[in-house]
Amino acid sequence: MTDDRVVGGLVQEVDDYLDVSAVGLYEFLWILNGEKIEGSKDEHLRYAEAALKTLLRNGRGRLVLLAWPGKDPVGELDRDVEPDDFNDPGDDPYVAIARD
């Protein structure tokens, strides 16, 4: 079960960021932690997954791969999103949501 208020706030904040640049999936959790939203890591992950699904369902972005520190996509995501995609990025390309 997710908290609609938390998910709605996260959707709005990510949507605002998308006006400027792509947003890494790891940033969804950073936003929740920065807002000091109560809950476990698993709950935060559920909020992040629900917010991402809402953004994609509403046509607010598409999933891409980014490589730090660049801002231009290096590829498209050709698989389903996995929970690990919300972890902090490493040296490999990471999953992000971007607008065209």
C-alpha positions in Angstrom: 0.0 0.0 0.0 1.3 3.4 -0.8 0.5 6.8 0.6 -1.2 8.8 -2.2 -0.1 12.1 -0.7 3.6 11.1 -0.6 3.4 9.6 -4.1 1.6 12.7 -5.5 4.2 15.0 -4.0 7.0 13.0 -5.4 5.4 12.9 -8.8 5.0 16.7 -8.8 8.6 17.3 -7.7 10.1 15.0 -10.2 7.8 16.5 -12.9 9.2 19.9 -12.0 12.8 18.7 -12.2 12.0 17.2 -15.7 11.4 20.7 -16.9 15.2 21.3 -16.5 16.9 17.9 -17.0 16.6 14.1 -16.7 16.1 12.6 -13.3 17.9 9.5 -12.2 15.8 6.9 -10.5 18.1 7.1 -7.5 17.1 10.7 -7.1 13.5 9.7 -6.3 14.8 8.2 -3.1 17.1 11.2 -2.4 14.0 13.4 -2.7 12.1 11.3 -0.2 15.0 11.3 2.2 15.5 15.0 1.8 11.8 15.6 2.6 12.3 13.5 5.7 9.4 11.2 4.7 8.9 8.6 7.4 9.1 5.0 6.4 11.5 2.2 5.8 13.7 1.8 2.7 11.2 -0.7 1.3 8.4 1.8 1.8 10.4 4.6 0.1 11.1 2.2 -2.8 7.3 1.5 -3.2 6.6 5.3 -3.2 9.4 5.8 -5.9 8.1 2.9 -8.0 4.5 4.2 -7.8 5.6 7.8 -8.7 7.6 6.5 -11.7 4.6 4.4 -12.9 2.4 7.5 -12.7 4.8 9.7 -14.6 5.2 7.1 -17.4 1.5 6.3 -17.5 0.8 10.1 -17.9 3.3 10.4 -20.7 5.5 12.8 -18.6 8.8 11.1 -19.7 10.6 8.0 -21.0 13.2 5.8 -19.5 16.8 6.3 -20.7 20.3 5.3 -19.7 22.7 8.1 -18.6 26.4 8.0 -17.8 27.8 10.3 -15.1 28.5 13.2 -15.6 26.8 13.6 -18.9 23.2 14.8 -19.3 22.5 13.3 -22.7 21.1 9.8 -22.9 23.5 7.0 -23.9 20.7 4.6 -24.6 17.2 3.4 -24.0 16.2 1.1 -21.3 15.3 -2.2 -23.0 14.0 -4.1 -20.0 11.7 -3.7 -17.0 12.7 -1.4 -14.2 14.2 -3.3 -11.3 14.5 -2.3 -7.6 18.3 -2.0 -8.0 17.7 0.8 -10.6 16.8 3.1 -7.7 20.2 2.6 -6.0 22.9 5.3 -6.2 24.7 5.0 -9.6 28.1 3.4 -10.0 30.4 3.5 -13.0 27.9 1.9 -15.3 25.1 3.8 -17.1 22.1 4.4 -14.8 18.4 4.5 -15.4 16.7 7.9 -15.6 13.4 9.4 -16.7 13.8 12.1 -19.3 11.6 14.3 -21.5 12.1 14.6 -25.3 
